[in-house]
Amino acid sequence: MIADGLEHRAAKVSLVNGLSTLLTLVFQLISVPVCLRYWGKEAYGGWLSLFSAFLMLRSLDGGFVAYVGNKLNYLFHKDIVALRNHMASAVTGIIVIGSLQLLLALATLIAEPLASALGVPPLQADRSVQLGLLALVISWILTGSYLGIVHRLMIPAGMMYQAAWWAMVFQITQFIAIMLAALLQLGMLSTSLLFATSQIVVYAASGLYIKRVLPGFYPWLQSPNRRVGLRDLSRSVPLTLSNIIQQGALNGVVLLIAVVAGPRSVPIFTTVRTLSNLWTSVSTVLATPLLPEVVRLYAKGETAKLAAVNSAFWVLVGTAVSGGAVLLFPLLPFCYGLWTGHTVDLDKPLLSLMLASVVVTNSSALMALHLNGINRLHIVLATSIVRAVLGLGCGAMGYRFWGLASFGVGILLGELAATGLIAQHFVKFELRAKGFRMPASEFGPVTLSTGSAVLFFLGTAFGWRSNAASWLLAMSAIFSSWIWGWTSLDRELRTRLRTMATKWMPLA
């Protein structure tokens, strides 16, 4: 049986994360026209390039921060002394990575090829863009980098709800800073300084908050061990490489489409990917709150409960994503036309294949979250490589046969292969190796739900069957899988879930 209150806590965090996702959409809709009106295309484009360069440099510490954060999440339930040692020693890795980030930012002041590689506009007489990048990087090194690790303490401490609100505060603050810069028509350096200042203030405030609510872990930098920090840094390299490969694949597919299909095809692919990613957001919003619980169960050796969490996830989230994607599919062409103003043609086969890949990804989302959360970095890296190779390779080789849909085929094959690797590793090493055998019947509902949705989308993409009858058949199969999975869940868990569904006030 799952820990008492898990589904309630997960629902609370999901509501906040869902609100944050909605805010992201609203902010994008507002910021683009405001920035274009007050800044103009050239200045707005310059800021987007500058900020993209900053995010690229910032990503250099992403793997290390995630690795140490995952370690803190695990050690919280096993060894507090070791947790404090790794948290303090992480400053060594931050210094090494921060020095590299600072060096690269400084180099853009004198090396135009490097600046161009990072997407920074050509060198100007006042070097305002390069100085702005330097200001952003310095503010990040001083605050966001190490405090990003400290923030991870909130996850195992049962404060993921509060952490989600802090993430929303960061988001709102950044939006306000950019709106002020655009309305005041500030230059790139002034905008960067305003953004950097807001970043420092918010991160400092969050640090003071964590110090107050988790005083037992302060001071954070007590007795750092350089050797431990460097060892954690070296072990985090696969996760860093995985992040780089994922980002490279995301951007690389756009560049590849521009080469093989022409620039006019890029908006077709990117708009379809954005539309399908709405379901990815649903999966992420519902899966992320379960991270502290699955890591805690792993640390405590409660393998049966870990399997039960996955079964509940497949029934509830699996049905929501698979059923929702199929249910709303007939409306998507109409919505797409309204969204794009009928200026971009919808590639329906591509959309179908992208939705199929999202459904497949969702089926292994919690297992992937678990493996990432306990630093199973070899499987994380392997899945990133598989996705990149199949997504780009099949897309390029199949374009002459299927057009843009070939990239959907590649992405779907990549997700199928990655899901197979994740499921095989999870069952073999996280369940069976710990003495727990999951009955084959437990995989029945998720297999039926995911398989029905994928077959429907494949039929639509390749014209095998695309009518009301096939849609009804897919929806019936998904609904049947939900009934099958629901009746298989623990009776007490079903009771708690029903109770939670009828009580919305405690979630506020």
C-alpha positions in Angstrom: 0.0 0.0 0.0 1.3 3.5 -0.8 2.3 5.8 2.0 -0.6 7.6 3.6 -1.4 10.9 2.1 0.8 10.4 -1.0 -2.0 10.9 -3.5 -3.2 14.0 -1.6 0.3 15.6 -1.5 0.8 14.8 -5.2 -2.5 16.4 -6.1 -1.5 19.6 -4.3 1.8 19.8 -6.0 0.3 19.0 -9.4 -2.2 21.8 -9.0 0.6 24.3 -8.4 2.7 22.9 -11.3 -0.3 23.0 -13.5 -0.8 26.7 -12.6 2.8 27.3 -13.3 2.5 25.7 -16.8 -0.5 27.8 -17.5 1.3 30.9 -16.4 4.2 30.1 -18.8 1.7 30.0 -21.7 0.1 33.2 -20.6 3.4 35.0 -20.2 4.5 33.9 -23.6 1.3 35.2 -25.2 1.8 38.6 -23.4 5.5 39.1 -23.6 6.0 38.6 -27.4 3.6 41.4 -28.6 4.7 43.7 -25.7 8.4 43.2 -26.5 7.9 43.6 -30.2 6.0 46.8 -29.7 8.3 48.6 -27.3 11.6 47.1 -28.2 11.2 46.3 -31.8 12.3 43.2 -33.7 16.0 43.9 -33.6 16.3 44.6 -29.9 13.9 41.8 -29.0 15.8 39.4 -31.2 19.1 40.6 -29.5 17.7 39.8 -26.1 16.5 36.4 -27.1 20.0 35.6 -28.5 21.6 36.9 -25.4 19.4 35.0 -23.1 19.8 31.8 -25.1 23.6 32.1 -24.7 23.1 32.5 -21.0 20.9 29.4 -20.8 23.5 27.5 -22.7 26.3 28.5 -20.3 24.0 27.9 -17.4 23.3 24.4 -18.5 26.9 23.4 -17.9 26.2 22.9 -14.2 22.7 21.4 -14.7 24.0 17.8 -14.7 26.1 18.3 -11.5 23.3 20.1 -9.7 20.8 17.3 -10.6 23.3 14.6 -9.6 24.1 16.1 -6.1 20.4 17.0 -5.6 19.4 13.4 -6.3 22.0 12.2 -3.9 20.7 14.5 -1.2 17.2 13.2 -1.8 18.4 9.6 -1.3 20.7 10.3 1.7 18.0 12.2 3.5 16.4 8.8 4.3 19.7 7.0 4.9 22.5 9.1 6.3 22.2 12.8 7.3 25.9 13.1 8.0 26.7 12.0 4.5 24.1 14.3 3.1 25.7 17.3 4.9 29.1 16.2 3.6 28.0 16.0 0.0 26.0 19.3 0.2 29.0 21.2 1.6 31.5 19.6 -0.7 29.4 20.5 -3.8 30.9 24.0 -3.6 34.1 22.5 -5.1 32.2 21.3 -8.2 30.4 24.7 -8.4 33.7 26.5 -8.3 35.1 24.4 -11.1 32.1 24.7 -13.4 31.6 28.4 -12.4 35.2 29.2 -13.4 34.6 27.6 -16.8 31.3 29.5 -17.3 33.0 32.8 -16.3 35.9 32.1 -18.6 33.6 31.4 -21.6 31.6 34.6 -20.9 34.8 36.6 -20.7 36.0 35.1 -23.9 33.0 36.4 -25.8 34.5 39.9 -25.3 37.5 39.1 -27.4 36.7 36.0 -29.5 34.1 36.6 -32.1 33.9 33.0 -33.3 33.1 31.8 -29.7 30.4 34.6 -29.4 28.9 33.5 -32.7 28.9 29.8 -31.6 27.0 30.8 -28.5 24.5 32.8 -30.6 25.7 36.2 -29.3 25.3 38.9 -31.9 28.6 40.2 -33.5 30.9 42.3 -31.4 29.9 46.0 -31.1 31.9 49.0 -30.1 30.4 49.2 -26.6 30.2 45.4 -26.2 27.0 45.8 -24.3 25.7 42.3 -25.3 28.9 40.6 -24.1 28.9 42.6 -20.9 25.3 41.7 -20.4 26.1 38.0 -20.8 28.9 38.4 -18.2 26.5 40.1 -15.7 24.0 37.3 -16.1 26.6 34.6 -15.7 28.2 36.2 -12.6 24.8 36.6 -10.9 24.1 32.9 -11.6 27.4 31.7 -10.2 26.9 33.7 -7.1 23.4 32.6 -6.3 21.5 30.2 -8.5 24.2 27.6 -9.1 24.8 26.4 -5.5 21.4 27.4 -4.1 19.9 25.2 -6.8 21.4 22.3 -4.8 20.2 23.7 -1.5 16.7 23.9 -3.0 16.8 20.1 -3.5 16.6 19.7 0.3 12.9 20.7 0.1 12.0 17.6 -1.9 12.8 14.9 0.6 11.8 17.2 3.5 8.2 17.0 2.3 8.2 20.6 1.1 7.7 20.0 -2.7 4.5 22.1 -2.5 6.5 25.1 -1.2 9.2 24.5 -3.7 6.7 24.6 -6.5 5.5 28.0 -5.3 9.1 29.3 -5.2 9.6 28.1 -8.7 6.5 30.1 -9.7 7.9 33.2 -7.9 11.1 32.9 -10.0 9.0 32.7 -13.1 6.8 35.7 -12.3 9.9 37.8 -11.3 11.6 37.1 -14.6 8.5 38.0 -16.5 8.2 41.3 -14.6 11.9 42.1 -15.2 11.6 41.6 -19.0 8.3 43.6 -19.2 9.9 46.5 -17.3 13.0 46.4 -19.6 10.8 46.4 -22.7 8.4 49.1 -21.5 11.4 51.3 -20.5 13.1 50.4 -23.7 16.3 49.5 -21.9 19.5 48.5 -23.7 20.9 45.0 -23.5 23.4 45.7 -20.7 20.7 47.5 -18.6 18.2 44.7 -19.2 20.8 42.1 -18.2 21.6 44.0 -15.0 17.9 44.3 -14.2 17.4 40.6 -14.8 20.6 39.6 -12.9 19.5 41.8 -9.9 16.0 40.2 -9.8 17.7 36.8 -10.0 20.0 37.5 -7.1 17.1 38.9 -4.9 14.8 36.0 -5.5 17.5 33.3 -4.9 18.7 35.1 -1.8 15.2 35.3 -0.5 14.7 31.6 -1.2 17.9 30.8 0.6 16.8 32.7 3.7 13.5 30.9 3.6 15.2 27.5 3.5 17.5 28.5 6.3 14.5 29.4 8.4 12.3 26.3 7.7 15.2 23.8 7.6 17.6 25.1 10.3 19.0 21.7 11.0 21.0 21.7 7.8 22.5 25.2 8.2 25.3 26.2 7.8 25.3 24.5 4.4 29.1 24.8 3.8 30.2 23.2 7.0 33.5 21.2 6.5 33.5 20.8 2.7 35.6 17.9 1.4 37.3 18.8 -1.9 37.8 15.1 -2.9 34.1 14.3 -2.4 33.1 17.4 -4.5 35.4 16.4 -7.3 34.3 12.8 -7.2 30.6 13.9 -7.4 31.6 16.2 -10.3 33.2 13.4 -12.3 30.3 11.0 -11.6 27.8 13.6 -12.9 29.4 13.8 -16.3 27.1 11.2 -17.9 24.1 13.2 -16.7 25.6 16.4 -18.2 26.3 14.6 -21.5 22.7 13.3 -21.5 21.4 16.8 -21.1 23.6 18.1 -23.9 22.5 15.2 -26.2 18.9 15.9 -25.5 19.3 19.6 -26.2 21.3 18.8 -29.3 18.6 16.5 -30.6 15.8 19.0 -29.9 17.7 21.7 -31.8 19.3 19.4 -34.3 16.0 18.1 -35.7 15.0 21.6 -36.5 18.3 22.3 -38.3 18.0 18.9 -40.1 14.5 19.7 -41.3 15.7 23.1 -42.6 18.4 21.3 -44.7 16.4 18.3 -46.1 12.9 19.9 -46.4 13.7 23.7 -46.5 13.1 26.5 -44.1 9.4 26.7 -44.9 8.9 23.2 -43.3 10.4 24.3 -40.0 7.3 26.1 -38.7 5.1 23.1 -39.6 7.3 20.8 -37.5 7.8 23.2 -34.5 4.1 24.1 -34.2 3.1 20.4 -34.3 5.8 19.6 -31.7 4.5 22.4 -29.5 0.9 21.1 -29.8 1.9 17.5 -28.9 4.1 18.8 -26.0 1.0 20.0 -24.3 0.4 16.3 -23.4 4.0 16.0 -22.3 3.4 18.9 -19.9 0.4 17.0 -18.5 2.5 13.9 -17.9 5.3 16.0 -16.3 2.9 17.9 -14.0 1.4 14.7 -12.7 4.6 12.6 -12.4 7.0 15.1 -10.8 5.2 15.4 -7.4 5.9 11.6 -7.0 9.7 12.0 -7.1 10.3 12.3 -3.3 8.0 9.4 -2.6 9.6 6.9 -5.1 13.1 7.8 -3.9 12.0 7.4 -0.2 10.5 4.0 -1.0 13.7 3.0 -2.8 15.9 4.2 0.1 13.7 2.3 2.6 13.8 -0.8 0.5 9.9 -0.9 0.2 9.9 -2.4 -3.2 6.3 -3.6 -3.1 5.1 -0.1 -2.4 7.2 1.2 -5.2 5.5 -1.2 -7.6 2.1 -0.1 -6.3 2.9 3.6 -7.0 3.7 2.7 -10.6 0.5 0.7 -11.0 -1.5 3.6 -9.7 0.3 6.0 -12.0 -0.4 3.8 -15.0 -4.1 3.7 -14.2 -4.6 7.3 -13.4 -2.0 9.3 -15.4 -1.8 6.7 -18.2 -5.5 6.9 -18.8 -5.5 10.7 -18.6 -2.8 11.1 -21.2 -3.7 8.3 -23.6 -7.5 8.9 -23.3 -7.2 12.6 -23.4 -5.0 12.6 -26.5 -7.3 10.3 -28.4 -10.5 12.0 -27.1 -9.5 15.5 -28.3 -7.7 14.4 -31.5 -10.7 15.2 -33.8 -10.7 18.8 -32.5 -7.0 19.4 -32.9 -7.1 20.4 -36.7 -9.7 23.1 -35.8 -7.7 24.3 -32.8 -4.5 24.3 -34.8 -6.0 26.5 -37.5 -7.2 29.0 -35.0 -3.9 29.0 -33.2 -1.8 29.6 -36.3 -4.3 31.8 -38.0 -4.4 29.3 -40.9 -1.0 30.5 -42.0 0.7 27.1 -41.4 -0.6 23.9 -42.9 -1.2 21.1 -40.4 0.7 17.9 -41.2 -1.8 15.4 -39.7 0.4 12.3 -40.1 3.2 14.1 -38.3 0.9 15.2 -35.5 -0.5 11.6 -35.1 3.1 10.2 -34.8 4.2 12.9 -32.4 1.1 12.2 -30.2 1.9 8.4 -30.3 5.4 9.1 -29.1 4.0 11.2 -26.2 1.7 8.4 -25.2 4.6 5.9 -25.2 6.8 8.3 -23.2 4.1 8.7 -20.6 3.9 5.0 -20.0 7.5 5.0 -18.7 7.5 8.5 -17.2 7.4 7.5 -13.5 10.0 4.7 -14.0 12.3 7.2 -15.8 11.8 9.8 -13.0 12.7 7.1 -10.5 15.9 6.0 -12.3 17.0 9.6 -12.8 16.2 10.4 -9.2 18.5 7.6 -7.9 21.3 8.5 -10.3 21.1 5.5 -12.6 23.1 7.6 -15.1 24.1 4.9 -17.5 20.5 4.1 -18.4 19.7 7.9 -18.6 22.6 8.4 -21.0 21.7 5.3 -23.0 18.1 6.5 -23.6 19.2 10.0 -24.6 21.6 8.5 -27.2 18.9 6.1 -28.5 16.4 8.9 -28.9 18.8 11.2 -30.6 20.1 8.5 -33.1 16.7 7.2 -34.0 15.0 10.6 -34.1 17.6 12.2 -36.4 18.7 9.1 -38.3 15.2 7.8 -39.2 14.0 11.3 -40.0 16.8 12.0 -42.4 16.7 8.5 -44.1 12.9 8.3 -44.3 12.2 11.8 -45.6 12.1 10.7 -49.3 9.4 8.1 -48.4 7.2 9.8 -45.8 8.1 13.5 -45.9 8.0 15.3 -42.6 6.2 12.4 -41.0 9.6 10.5 -41.2 10.7 12.6 -38.2 7.6 11.6 -36.3 8.5 7.9 -37.1 12.0 8.5 -35.9 10.9 10.1 -32.7 8.3 7.4 -32.0 10.9 4.6 -32.6 13.3 6.4 -30.3 10.6 6.6 -27.5 9.7 2.9 -28.0 13.3 1.9 -27.7 13.9 4.2 -24.7 10.8 2.9 -23.0 11.9 -0.7 -23.5 15.3 0.1 -22.0 13.7 1.9 -19.0 11.1 -0.8 -18.3 13.6 -3.7 -18.7 16.1 -2.0 -16.3 13.4 -1.1 -13.8 11.8 -4.5 -13.6 15.1 -6.4 -13.6 17.2 -4.3 -11.3 14.8 -2.2 -9.2 12.2 -4.9 -8.6 13.4 -8.5 -9.2 16.9 -7.8 -7.9 15.3 -6.6 -4.6 13.2 -9.8 -4.3 9.9 -8.5 -5.7 8.2 -10.0 -8.8 5.6 -7.9 -10.3 2.7 -10.1 -11.7 2.4 -9.9 -15.5 -1.2 -8.8 -15.0 0.0 -5.5 -13.6 1.3 -4.6 -17.0 -2.0 -5.4 -18.7 -3.9 -2.1 -18.2 -1.0 0.1 -19.3 -0.2 -2.1 -22.3 -3.8 -2.1 -23.4 -4.2 1.7 -22.9 -0.9 2.7 -24.5 -1.2 0.1 -27.3 -4.7 1.2 -28.3 -3.7 4.8 -28.5 -0.6 4.1 -30.5 -2.4 1.9 -32.9 -5.1 4.5 -33.4 -2.5 7.2 -34.2 -0.5 4.9 -36.4 -3.7 4.1 -38.4 -4.4 7.8 -38.7 -0.8 8.6 -39.8 -0.6 5.9 -42.5 -4.2 5.8 -43.6 -4.8 2.2 -42.4 -8.0 3.2 -40.5 -9.1 6.7 -39.8 -12.8 7.0 -39.1 -15.3 7.3 -36.3 -15.3 3.6 -35.8 -11.5 3.4 -35.1 -11.8 6.3 -32.7 -14.6 4.7 -30.8 -12.7 1.4 -30.7 -9.6 3.1 -29.3 -11.6 5.0 -26.7 -13.5 1.9 -25.6 -10.2 0.0 -25.2 -8.7 2.8 -23.1 -11.8 3.0 -20.9 -11.7 -0.8 -20.5 -8.0 -0.6 -19.5 -9.0 2.0 -16.8 -11.7 -0.2 -15.4 -9.2 -3.2 -15.4 -6.5 -1.2 -13.7 -8.8 0.5 -11.2 -10.2 -2.8 -10.0 -6.7 -4.2 -9.6 -5.6 -1.4 -7.3 -5.5 -1.9 -3.5 -9.0 -1.4 -2.1 -7.9 1.1 0.6 -6.0 3.1 -2.0 -9.1 3.2 -4.2 -11.1 4.5 -1.2 -8.6 7.2 -0.5 -8.5 8.3 -4.2 -12.3 8.5 -4.3 -12.4 10.5 -1.1 -9.8 12.9 -2.4 -11.7 13.4 -5.6 -14.7 14.7 -3.7 -12.8 17.0 -1.4 -11.3 20.0 -3.3 -11.1 22.5 -0.5 -8.1 20.9 1.3 -6.1 21.1 -2.0 -6.4 24.9 -2.1 
